[in-house]
Amino acid sequence: LSNLPVIDGIEKNMKLELFHTEPSRMALLNYGNTSSSSIWYEMEYIQEHQKTNPLKKGHRIMQVAFGSGFKCTSGVWLKL
């Protein structure tokens, strides 16, 4: 899994807790490398499965997606 070192590096360098990267790890485990479409699998995981830090009204989610070459995108979502 070539994406796992990227997730590990982001977690380490941004000093994130495991629950922050759990949705990315689970999307990689369940669906493989889906590139930018993985953000939707991660969002579903956060809403349906994440029990350690459930999504509540007013929470913000920052998602960063990397593609081949120099492709990168990000988004910030607000739970209404």
ROTORMI-573143 format. One record per residue (C-alpha): residue number from 0; residue in one letter; x, y negated, z. Coordinates in pm, 1 decimal. Layout:
BEGIN
+-----+------+----------+----------+----------+
: pos : code :       px :       py :       pz :
+-----+------+----------+----------+----------+
: NUM :    A :        X :        Y :        Z :
...
+-----+------+----------+----------+----------+
***
This chain:
BEGIN
+-----+------+----------+----------+----------+
: pos : code :       px :       py :       pz :
+-----+------+----------+----------+----------+
:   0 :    L :      0.0 :      0.0 :      0.0 :
:   1 :    S :    191.2 :   -300.7 :   -124.8 :
:   2 :    N :    -53.1 :   -545.5 :     33.0 :
:   3 :    L :      1.8 :   -423.0 :    388.8 :
:   4 :    P :    340.5 :   -597.8 :    426.9 :
:   5 :    V :    178.2 :   -921.5 :    305.6 :
:   6 :    I :    -97.2 :   -890.8 :    569.5 :
:   7 :    D :    163.7 :   -805.9 :    835.3 :
:   8 :    G :    376.3 :  -1105.9 :    735.2 :
:   9 :    I :     86.0 :  -1350.0 :    743.8 :
:  10 :    E :    -24.6 :  -1215.9 :   1082.4 :
:  11 :    K :    326.5 :  -1250.6 :   1223.9 :
:  12 :    N :    414.1 :  -1590.2 :   1074.8 :
:  13 :    M :     81.4 :  -1751.3 :   1163.2 :
:  14 :    K :     84.3 :  -1588.2 :   1508.1 :
:  15 :    L :   -257.9 :  -1431.9 :   1451.0 :
:  16 :    E :   -428.8 :  -1173.3 :   1667.1 :
:  17 :    L :   -509.8 :   -830.7 :   1521.1 :
:  18 :    F :   -882.2 :   -915.3 :   1494.7 :
:  19 :    H :   -792.8 :  -1199.4 :   1256.2 :
:  20 :    T :   -644.8 :   -959.5 :   1000.3 :
:  21 :    E :   -866.9 :   -658.8 :   1077.8 :
:  22 :    P :  -1113.8 :   -737.6 :    793.8 :
:  23 :    S :   -828.0 :   -751.7 :    540.6 :
:  24 :    R :   -680.9 :   -427.1 :    666.7 :
:  25 :    M :  -1018.4 :   -252.0 :    649.6 :
:  26 :    A :  -1092.2 :   -382.0 :    298.3 :
:  27 :    L :   -753.4 :   -250.4 :    185.1 :
:  28 :    L :   -815.3 :     85.2 :    353.4 :
:  29 :    N :  -1170.8 :    128.7 :    222.4 :
:  30 :    Y :  -1146.4 :    -25.1 :   -125.8 :
:  31 :    G :   -775.6 :    -45.7 :   -212.4 :
:  32 :    N :   -619.7 :   -346.7 :   -379.2 :
:  33 :    T :   -914.7 :   -532.6 :   -526.0 :
:  34 :    S :   -731.3 :   -864.3 :   -562.7 :
:  35 :    S :   -955.3 :  -1169.5 :   -524.5 :
:  36 :    S :  -1280.4 :   -971.9 :   -491.7 :
:  37 :    S :  -1158.4 :   -841.5 :   -155.0 :
:  38 :    I :  -1275.9 :  -1163.9 :     11.5 :
:  39 :    W :  -1636.5 :  -1044.8 :    -22.9 :
:  40 :    Y :  -1554.2 :   -708.2 :    135.8 :
:  41 :    E :  -1381.3 :   -892.4 :    419.0 :
:  42 :    M :  -1678.3 :  -1123.4 :    472.2 :
:  43 :    E :  -1912.3 :   -824.1 :    486.5 :
:  44 :    Y :  -1684.0 :   -656.2 :    741.4 :
:  45 :    I :  -1680.1 :   -967.0 :    960.6 :
:  46 :    Q :  -2059.4 :   -995.4 :    955.8 :
:  47 :    E :  -2142.0 :   -626.9 :    997.7 :
:  48 :    H :  -1860.9 :   -456.4 :   1186.5 :
:  49 :    Q :  -1628.7 :   -684.4 :   1376.9 :
:  50 :    K :  -1714.3 :   -641.3 :   1743.3 :
:  51 :    T :  -1400.5 :   -787.2 :   1906.0 :
:  52 :    N :  -1481.1 :  -1138.5 :   1782.8 :
:  53 :    P :  -1834.9 :  -1148.6 :   1638.0 :
:  54 :    L :  -1926.4 :  -1426.6 :   1398.6 :
:  55 :    K :  -2144.4 :  -1689.4 :   1566.8 :
:  56 :    K :  -2308.2 :  -2013.6 :   1458.9 :
:  57 :    G :  -2046.8 :  -2285.0 :   1417.2 :
:  58 :    H :  -1754.4 :  -2044.8 :   1363.6 :
:  59 :    R :  -1523.5 :  -2112.3 :   1072.7 :
:  60 :    I :  -1352.8 :  -1847.9 :    862.8 :
:  61 :    M :  -1043.6 :  -1923.3 :    657.5 :
:  62 :    Q :   -972.6 :  -1682.6 :    374.7 :
:  63 :    V :   -661.1 :  -1677.4 :    159.9 :
:  64 :    A :   -631.8 :  -1456.6 :   -147.3 :
:  65 :    F :   -315.9 :  -1383.3 :   -342.2 :
:  66 :    G :   -303.4 :  -1254.3 :   -696.3 :
:  67 :    S :    -30.3 :  -1153.3 :   -933.9 :
:  68 :    G :    232.9 :  -1410.6 :  -1018.5 :
:  69 :    F :    169.5 :  -1746.5 :   -855.3 :
:  70 :    K :   -206.6 :  -1711.9 :   -812.8 :
:  71 :    C :   -341.3 :  -1809.3 :   -473.3 :
:  72 :    T :   -672.0 :  -1945.2 :   -354.5 :
:  73 :    S :   -827.0 :  -2024.1 :    -20.6 :
:  74 :    G :  -1162.4 :  -2109.5 :    125.2 :
:  75 :    V :  -1309.4 :  -2212.2 :    457.7 :
:  76 :    W :  -1657.9 :  -2090.6 :    545.8 :
:  77 :    L :  -1888.4 :  -2222.3 :    818.8 :
:  78 :    K :  -2144.4 :  -1992.9 :    985.7 :
:  79 :    L :  -2476.8 :  -2177.2 :    990.5 :
+-----+------+----------+----------+----------+
***
